[in-house]
Amino acid sequence: MFAHLGTADPASIADMKLVKQTMIDPNPRATFQVASHPSEAFRSDLIAMSKLAKELGVKLHVHLLENIAQREDKAFHVLKEANALGPDLLGAHGIHLTDQEINILAEHDVRILHNPLSDMRLASGVIRLPELKQAGVQVGLGIDGGTNDTSDMFNDMRAALGLQRAISLQAGIFPRVADVLRMATVDGAKLLDMFDRIGSLTPGKKADLIIINPGNVNFAPSFDWVNQIVFNGQPVNVEWVFVDGQSLKRKGELVDVDPETIMEAAQKAATRIRRDLLPCK
């Protein structure tokens, strides 16, 4: 869960502490992060959120140089002032970074969340993954927000791979096929400091896994399973989903979920939001 502080007033901070204590901490499958924007305009907000994240022992999430206009925000100057640079800072996107800024991220072990589908859809740009890798910056894959695109991690892996090949004109550029699968699993857990619990099928960790049925035409013929999963995998191939050992998808069907009810609620919400926000014609 992300909590964003609109204002740095004591009441808002108290509310977030209460949410974490009453809603997140009792749920072993839930995690909590606080979020802000690294810019001069939100300096006081960022300082307050950085302080709160340290107090609560959680990650601070920011959208870092997502588009070229944010070069004017002086993000690194503000992050330094807020004492936010460090392994508990998660920077989403990280597209328009200079060589110097990449080195600063590596020096402070700041982690980057790559959102390739969102970056393309919003015309944000292409992240410098090879340079981040060479500098030693930890990078994982994300979807930006659960309401955009299709939240399809197979497409996400393909997009991360294809963007770098397209911009570099090199098929062997980082990331390679196995790299994007690792970014979607092991590396994601590592940058969240949760690799002792999730990210791999290891005795003692939580049983978070999917079971893929390769008996579909999109998986035929099958020779290299890593390549098949990355290039050909689709949600329809996922037969089972387990989170902490509990099945959330069983034999291709979601467990205890009524898709029609969800779609109806989503349509009503979208209609209400469009009515409230869009000007009347």
Backbone hydrogen bonds in HBPLUS format (Angstrom, degrees):
<---DONOR---> <-ACCEPTOR-->    atom                        ^
c    i                          cat <-CA-CA->   ^        H-A-AA   ^      H-
h    n   atom  resd res      DA  || num        DHA   H-A  angle D-A-AA Bond
n    s   type  num  typ     dist DA aas  dist angle  dist       angle   num
A0033-GLN N   A0001-MET O   2.79 MM  32  6.12 148.3  1.89 167.0 173.8     1
A0003-ALA N   A0033-GLN O   2.87 MM  30  6.27 139.5  2.04 143.0 155.9     2
A0035-ALA N   A0003-ALA O   2.88 MM  32  5.93 148.9  1.97 147.4 146.3     3
A0013-ILE N   A0009-ASP O   3.28 MM   4  6.61 163.3  2.31 155.1 159.9     4
A0014-ALA N   A0010-PRO O   2.90 MM   4  6.04 157.9  1.95 147.9 154.3     5
A0015-ASP N   A0011-ALA O   2.96 MM   4  6.18 149.5  2.05 143.0 151.3     6
A0016-MET N   A0012-SER O   3.11 MM   4  6.43 155.6  2.17 148.7 153.7     7
A0017-LYS N   A0013-ILE O   3.09 MM   4  6.37 158.4  2.14 150.4 156.2     8
A0018-LEU N   A0014-ALA O   3.00 MM   4  6.20 152.1  2.08 145.2 152.9     9
A0019-VAL N   A0015-ASP O   2.90 MM   4  6.21 153.7  1.97 148.5 155.7    10
A0020-LYS N   A0016-MET O   3.03 MM   4  6.24 167.5  2.05 151.7 154.3    11
A0021-GLN N   A0017-LYS O   2.99 MM   4  6.15 161.4  2.02 145.3 150.9    12
A0022-THR N   A0018-LEU O   2.87 MM   4  5.93 162.6  1.90 154.1 158.1    13
A0023-MET N   A0019-VAL O   2.84 MM   4  5.39 156.7  1.89 143.9 150.6    14
A0024-ILE N   A0020-LYS O   3.27 MM   4  4.78 134.0  2.50 107.5 119.9    15
A0025-ASP N   A0020-LYS O   2.84 MM   5  5.93 173.8  1.85 172.4 170.8    16
A0027-ASN N   A0024-ILE O   2.93 MM   3  5.39 151.0  2.02 117.4 126.7    17
A0030-ALA N   A0027-ASN O   3.09 MM   3  5.43 169.0  2.10 118.6 121.0    18
A0034-VAL N   A0059-LYS O   3.17 MM  25  6.59 163.2  2.20 165.7 166.6    19
A0061-HIS N   A0034-VAL O   2.77 MM  27  6.05 168.1  1.78 158.9 163.1    20
A0036-SER N   A0061-HIS O   3.14 MM  25  6.63 147.9  2.25 160.6 168.1    21
A0039-SER N   A0037-HIS O   3.01 MM   2  5.93 121.4  2.36 113.7  97.4    22
A0042-PHE N   A0039-SER O   3.08 MM   3  5.41 140.9  2.24 105.7 116.2    23
A0043-ARG N   A0040-GLU O   3.30 MM   3  5.04 158.9  2.35 110.4 107.3    24
A0046-LEU N   A0042-PHE O   2.86 MM   4  6.07 164.8  1.88 163.4 167.3    25
A0047-ILE N   A0043-ARG O   2.98 MM   4  6.24 163.4  2.01 155.5 159.9    26
A0048-ALA N   A0044-SER O   3.02 MM   4  6.17 161.1  2.06 144.5 149.6    27
A0049-MET N   A0045-ASP O   2.89 MM   4  6.13 157.8  1.94 150.6 157.2    28
A0050-SER N   A0046-LEU O   2.83 MM   4  5.95 159.0  1.87 152.7 158.4    29
A0051-LYS N   A0047-ILE O   3.05 MM   4  6.21 160.6  2.09 145.9 151.1    30
A0052-LEU N   A0048-ALA O   2.92 MM   4  6.12 154.5  1.98 143.3 151.0    31
A0053-ALA N   A0049-MET O   2.82 MM   4  5.98 160.3  1.86 150.3 155.1    32
A0054-LYS N   A0050-SER O   3.17 MM   4  6.39 159.8  2.21 146.0 150.6    33
A0055-GLU N   A0051-LYS O   3.00 MM   4  6.23 154.9  2.06 145.4 153.0    34
A0056-LEU N   A0052-LEU O   2.88 MM   4  6.11 155.9  1.94 154.4 160.1    35
A0057-GLY N   A0053-ALA O   2.84 MM   4  5.79 120.9  2.20 136.6 151.8    36
A0058-VAL N   A0053-ALA O   2.97 MM   5  5.09 159.3  2.01 143.2 147.7    37
A0060-LEU N   A0088-ASP O   2.83 MM  28  6.16 165.5  1.85 168.8 173.7    38
A0090-LEU N   A0060-LEU O   2.85 MM  30  6.07 170.7  1.85 160.9 163.1    39
A0062-VAL N   A0090-LEU O   2.97 MM  28  6.33 163.7  2.00 171.1 173.2    40
A0092-ALA N   A0062-VAL O   2.80 MM  30  6.14 162.8  1.83 163.3 165.0    41
A0064-LEU N   A0092-ALA O   2.96 MM  28  5.72 149.9  2.05 147.1 155.7    42
A0094-GLY N   A0064-LEU O   2.87 MM  30  5.02 130.3  2.13 146.0 158.9    43
A0095-ILE N   A0065-LEU O   3.19 MM  30  5.88 135.2  2.40 127.1 135.9    44
A0096-HIS N   A0065-LEU O   3.23 MM  31  5.46 170.6  2.24 150.1 152.0    45
A0070-GLN N   A0067-ASN O   3.05 MM   3  5.72 148.4  2.15 115.7 123.9    46
A0071-ARG N   A0068-ILE O   3.12 MM   3  5.72 164.6  2.14 117.1 120.2    47
A0072-GLU N   A0069-ALA O   3.21 MM   3  6.16 170.7  2.22 122.8 125.0    48
A0073-ASP N   A0070-GLN O   3.03 MM   3  5.17 162.1  2.06 106.6 112.4    49
A0078-VAL N   A0074-LYS O   3.10 MM   4  6.39 161.6  2.14 157.6 162.9    50
A0079-LEU N   A0075-ALA O   2.88 MM   4  6.07 160.3  1.92 153.7 159.8    51
A0080-LYS N   A0076-PHE O   2.98 MM   4  6.05 154.3  2.05 141.4 147.8    52
A0081-GLU N   A0077-HIS O   3.05 MM   4  6.29 157.9  2.10 143.5 149.6    53
A0082-ALA N   A0078-VAL O   2.95 MM   4  6.16 146.4  2.07 145.8 154.9    54
A0084-ALA N   A0079-LEU O   2.96 MM   5  5.24 172.0  1.96 163.6 161.2    55
A0083-ASN N   A0080-LYS O   3.02 MM   3  5.05 158.8  2.07 105.6 111.5    56
A0089-LEU N   A0086-GLY O   3.04 MM   3  5.66 157.2  2.10 125.6 126.5    57
A0111-ARG N   A0089-LEU O   3.19 MM  22  6.43 159.2  2.23 174.4 171.2    58
A0091-GLY N   A0111-ARG O   2.80 MM  20  6.14 174.8  1.81 162.3 163.1    59
A0113-LEU N   A0091-GLY O   2.90 MM  22  6.02 159.3  1.95 135.8 139.0    60
A0094-GLY N   A0092-ALA O   3.07 MM   2  5.93 125.6  2.38 110.2  95.0    61
A0093-HIS N   A0113-LEU O   2.79 MM  20  5.78 155.9  1.85 168.1 160.7    62
A0102-ILE N   A0098-THR O   2.96 MM   4  6.24 155.3  2.02 152.1 158.9    63
A0103-ASN N   A0099-ASP O   3.06 MM   4  6.34 155.8  2.12 148.3 154.4    64
A0104-ILE N   A0100-GLN O   3.01 MM   4  6.34 145.0  2.13 141.9 151.9    65
A0105-LEU N   A0101-GLU O   2.96 MM   4  6.26 157.8  2.01 150.1 155.2    66
A0106-ALA N   A0102-ILE O   3.04 MM   4  6.34 159.5  2.08 148.3 153.6    67
A0107-GLU N   A0103-ASN O   2.86 MM   4  6.03 158.8  1.91 146.5 152.8    68
A0108-HIS N   A0104-ILE O   3.04 MM   4  6.22 151.0  2.12 149.2 155.5    69
A0109-ASP N   A0105-LEU O   2.90 MM   4  5.81 105.4  2.47 137.0 154.5    70
A0110-VAL N   A0105-LEU O   2.95 MM   5  4.95 156.4  2.01 143.8 147.0    71
A0109-ASP N   A0106-ALA O   3.22 MM   3  4.95 157.0  2.28  97.4 104.3    72
A0112-ILE N   A0138-GLN O   2.99 MM  26  6.32 169.6  2.00 161.3 164.6    73
A0140-GLY N   A0112-ILE O   3.03 MM  28  6.54 155.0  2.09 159.0 166.6    74
A0114-HIS N   A0140-GLY O   2.79 MM  26  6.01 167.7  1.80 171.0 166.8    75
A0142-GLY N   A0114-HIS O   2.75 MM  28  5.67 152.8  1.82 155.3 149.7    76
A0119-ASP N   A0115-ASN O   2.92 MM   4  6.03 161.5  1.96 158.5 164.7    77
A0120-MET N   A0116-PRO O   3.04 MM   4  6.21 149.8  2.14 145.3 151.7    78
A0121-ARG N   A0117-LEU O   3.00 MM   4  6.19 168.3  2.01 150.7 154.2    79
A0122-LEU N   A0118-SER O   2.93 MM   4  6.00 159.8  1.98 156.0 160.0    80
A0124-SER N   A0119-ASP O   2.85 MM   5  4.94 155.6  1.91 152.5 157.3    81
A0123-ALA N   A0120-MET O   3.06 MM   3  5.02 159.3  2.10 104.2 110.2    82
A0132-LEU N   A0128-ARG O   3.03 MM   4  6.28 157.1  2.08 154.5 161.7    83
A0133-LYS N   A0129-LEU O   2.89 MM   4  6.03 162.1  1.92 157.1 161.7    84
A0134-GLN N   A0130-PRO O   2.93 MM   4  6.13 161.6  1.96 147.7 152.6    85
A0135-ALA N   A0131-GLU O   3.01 MM   4  6.15 147.2  2.12 141.6 149.9    86
A0136-GLY N   A0132-LEU O   3.12 MM   4  6.28 121.6  2.47 136.0 150.1    87
A0137-VAL N   A0132-LEU O   2.96 MM   5  5.27 159.7  2.00 159.5 155.0    88
A0136-GLY N   A0133-LYS O   3.06 MM   3  5.16 143.4  2.20  99.8 110.9    89
A0145-GLY N   A0143-ILE O   2.77 MM   2  5.55 138.7  1.94 107.9  94.5    90
A0148-ASN N   A0145-GLY O   3.32 MM   3  5.86 172.9  2.32 118.9 121.0    91
A0156-ASP N   A0152-ASP O   3.03 MM   4  6.30 150.5  2.12 142.5 151.8    92
A0157-MET N   A0153-MET O   2.98 MM   4  6.09 155.7  2.04 140.6 144.8    93
A0158-ARG N   A0154-PHE O   3.12 MM   4  6.42 164.5  2.14 150.4 154.4    94
A0159-ALA N   A0155-ASN O   2.84 MM   4  6.03 155.5  1.90 150.2 157.3    95
A0160-ALA N   A0156-ASP O   2.99 MM   4  6.22 160.1  2.03 150.0 154.7    96
A0161-LEU N   A0157-MET O   3.07 MM   4  6.27 157.2  2.12 149.5 155.5    97
A0162-GLY N   A0158-ARG O   2.80 MM   4  5.93 168.8  1.82 152.8 156.5    98
A0163-LEU N   A0159-ALA O   2.94 MM   4  5.90 163.2  1.97 150.9 154.3    99
A0165-ARG N   A0161-LEU O   3.31 MM   4  6.56 158.6  2.35 147.8 154.1   100
A0166-ALA N   A0162-GLY O   2.87 MM   4  5.97 159.0  1.92 152.6 158.4   101
A0167-ILE N   A0163-LEU O   3.04 MM   4  6.21 165.3  2.06 152.3 155.4   102
A0168-SER N   A0164-GLN O   3.10 MM   4  5.96 147.1  2.21 138.8 147.0   103
A0169-LEU N   A0165-ARG O   2.85 MM   4  5.42 133.3  2.07 138.1 147.6   104
A0179-ASP N   A0176-ARG O   2.99 MM   3  5.11 120.6  2.35  98.2 114.4   105
A0180-VAL N   A0176-ARG O   3.17 MM   4  6.57 152.7  2.25 161.2 166.4   106
A0181-LEU N   A0177-VAL O   3.40 MM   4  6.74 156.5  2.46 148.6 154.8   107
A0182-ARG N   A0178-ALA O   3.02 MM   4  6.22 152.1  2.10 142.9 150.7   108
A0183-MET N   A0179-ASP O   2.79 MM   4  6.08 151.1  1.87 147.4 156.4   109
A0184-ALA N   A0180-VAL O   3.05 MM   4  6.18 141.9  2.20 137.6 146.3   110
A0185-THR N   A0182-ARG O   3.11 MM   3  5.17 150.4  2.20 101.1 110.2   111
A0187-ASP N   A0182-ARG O   2.88 MM   5  5.90 163.1  1.91 145.9 150.5   112
A0189-ALA N   A0185-THR O   3.23 MM   4  6.52 159.4  2.27 153.5 158.6   113
A0190-LYS N   A0186-VAL O   3.00 MM   4  6.29 152.1  2.08 148.5 157.2   114
A0191-LEU N   A0187-ASP O   2.95 MM   4  6.18 165.5  1.97 155.8 157.7   115
A0194-MET N   A0189-ALA O   2.82 MM   5  4.99 168.8  1.83 162.1 158.2   116
A0193-ASP N   A0190-LYS O   2.91 MM   3  4.94 159.0  1.96 107.2 113.3   117
A0197-ARG N   A0194-MET O   2.88 MM   3  5.45 160.0  1.92 116.5 123.2   118
A0198-ILE N   A0194-MET O   2.89 MM   4  6.04 162.7  1.92 160.7 166.6   119
A0206-LYS N   A0197-ARG O   2.78 MM   9  5.63 153.7  1.85 150.6 158.0   120
A0205-LYS N   A0202-THR O   3.01 MM   3  5.71 166.3  2.03 146.4 148.6   121
A0208-ASP N   A0206-LYS O   2.93 MM   2  5.74 128.6  2.20 108.2  92.9   122
A0245-GLY N   A0207-ALA O   2.96 MM  38  4.69 158.1  2.01 128.5 122.8   123
A0209-LEU N   A0242-PHE O   2.93 MM  33  5.26 150.6  2.01 135.7 144.5   124
A0242-PHE N   A0209-LEU O   2.81 MM  33  5.26 169.2  1.82 168.8 169.1   125
A0211-ILE N   A0240-TRP O   2.89 MM  29  4.98 156.7  1.95 139.8 141.7   126
A0239-GLU N   A0211-ILE O   2.86 MM  28  5.74 143.7  1.99 158.5 169.9   127
A0240-TRP N   A0211-ILE O   3.35 MM  29  4.98 163.4  2.37 133.7 137.3   128
A0213-ASN N   A0237-ASN O   2.80 MM  24  5.35 167.9  1.81 163.2 163.7   129
A0219-PHE N   A0216-ASN O   2.95 MM   3  5.65 161.7  1.99 121.2 127.3   130
A0220-ALA N   A0217-VAL O   3.17 MM   3  5.27 167.1  2.18 109.2 112.8   131
A0228-GLN N   A0224-ASP O   2.92 MM   4  6.14 157.2  1.97 151.9 159.5   132
A0229-ILE N   A0225-TRP O   2.92 MM   4  6.02 162.6  1.95 148.3 152.0   133
A0230-VAL N   A0226-VAL O   3.09 MM   4  6.27 168.8  2.10 151.5 154.5   134
A0231-PHE N   A0227-ASN O   2.85 MM   4  5.80 167.8  1.87 153.8 157.6   135
A0232-ASN N   A0228-GLN O   2.84 MM   4  5.20 148.2  1.94 132.2 142.3   136
A0233-GLY N   A0229-ILE O   3.10 MM   4  4.58 138.2  2.28 111.9 120.0   137
A0237-ASN N   A0234-GLN O   2.89 MM   3  5.53 152.6  1.96 119.9 127.8   138
A0238-VAL N   A0235-PRO O   2.99 MM   3  5.40 157.8  2.04 113.0 120.0   139
A0252-GLY N   A0239-GLU O   2.86 MM  13  4.37 166.9  1.88 132.8 129.2   140
A0241-VAL N   A0249-LYS O   3.10 MM   8  4.81 150.7  2.19 126.5 126.5   141
A0248-LEU N   A0241-VAL O   2.77 MM   7  5.42 162.4  1.80 150.2 156.5   142
A0243-VAL N   A0246-GLN O   2.91 MM   3  5.25 159.5  1.96 144.0 145.9   143
A0246-GLN N   A0243-VAL O   3.00 MM   3  5.25 164.8  2.02 115.1 116.9   144
A0255-VAL N   A0248-LEU O   2.91 MM   7  5.11 166.5  1.93 132.6 131.1   145
A0250-ARG N   A0253-GLU O   2.71 MM   3  5.26 162.6  1.74 157.3 153.8   146
A0253-GLU N   A0250-ARG O   3.05 MM   3  5.26 164.5  2.07 111.2 116.0   147
A0261-THR N   A0258-ASP O   3.10 MM   3  5.48 121.8  2.45 108.8 122.2   148
A0262-ILE N   A0258-ASP O   3.19 MM   4  6.54 158.7  2.24 154.5 160.8   149
A0263-MET N   A0259-PRO O   2.88 MM   4  6.11 164.8  1.90 156.5 160.3   150
A0264-GLU N   A0260-GLU O   2.98 MM   4  6.09 156.6  2.03 145.0 151.4   151
A0265-ALA N   A0261-THR O   3.00 MM   4  6.19 160.0  2.04 146.3 151.6   152
A0266-ALA N   A0262-ILE O   2.88 MM   4  6.09 157.1  1.93 150.9 157.5   153
A0267-GLN N   A0263-MET O   2.96 MM   4  6.14 157.3  2.01 146.1 151.8   154
A0268-LYS N   A0264-GLU O   3.06 MM   4  6.31 159.5  2.10 148.0 153.2   155
A0269-ALA N   A0265-ALA O   2.97 MM   4  6.17 159.8  2.01 148.2 153.9   156
A0270-ALA N   A0266-ALA O   2.90 MM   4  6.07 162.9  1.93 150.6 155.4   157
A0271-THR N   A0267-GLN O   2.96 MM   4  6.09 158.3  2.00 146.6 152.6   158
A0272-ARG N   A0268-LYS O   2.99 MM   4  6.18 158.7  2.04 147.0 152.7   159
A0273-ILE N   A0269-ALA O   2.93 MM   4  6.16 163.2  1.96 152.2 156.7   160
A0274-ARG N   A0270-ALA O   2.95 MM   4  6.10 165.2  1.98 150.4 154.5   161
A0275-ARG N   A0271-THR O   2.98 MM   4  6.10 155.4  2.04 144.1 151.2   162
A0276-ASP N   A0272-ARG O   2.93 MM   4  6.14 152.1  2.00 147.8 155.4   163
A0277-LEU N   A0273-ILE O   2.90 MM   4  5.94 151.8  1.98 151.2 158.3   164
A0278-LEU N   A0274-ARG O   2.93 MM   4  5.41 157.9  1.98 136.8 143.9   165
